Amino acid sequence: TRWQPLHWILQVPDVVEDHGGFDAVIGNPPFLGGKKVSGAQGTNVREWLVNVVADGAKGNADLVANFLLRGWSLLNRHGTIGLIATNTLAQGDTREVGLDQLEARGFTLTRAVQSRSWPVSTANLEYAAVWGARSAVASEVPLVADGETARRISTLLEPAGRVAGRPSRLIENLRIVFQ
């Protein structure tokens, strides 16, 4: 079947217009690796994801980054989101396009699972899970990363240390390829 976008304003105008968006978005997006999005969905869909959903952020982000960004955009100002996805959510281009962009916009991670084995033997994959709020949360709300209480959760889905900001690439890795 051909991919068809859902026009939220037409489907649920009362939620979008009258309520300012959804109170919550939850999901388990399908996995599609960053380099495979164009081949599976077409160049037009890939361009729409980059230019509209990801606000021009380029890179080989997995489809889950776009699901996270789109879900966040559908929330009202007090809304929350929860996703379960592959652990690439907090890695490389997928993290930079998704979680890093949302953090810069005021997204607060409230719970996170960085990487765990899927709990059935028939699937050989690692998953991550994120829960967060579109805006700051009250100080009494516990923030939990991999079962550990944290003062803040980083976009790497681990308790944030004292240092904030994006990680820097090591100069000694300059000419080393990773894929």
Order of alpha helices (4+ residues) and beta strands (2+ residues): alpha-beta-alpha-alpha-alpha-beta-alpha-alpha-beta-beta-beta-beta
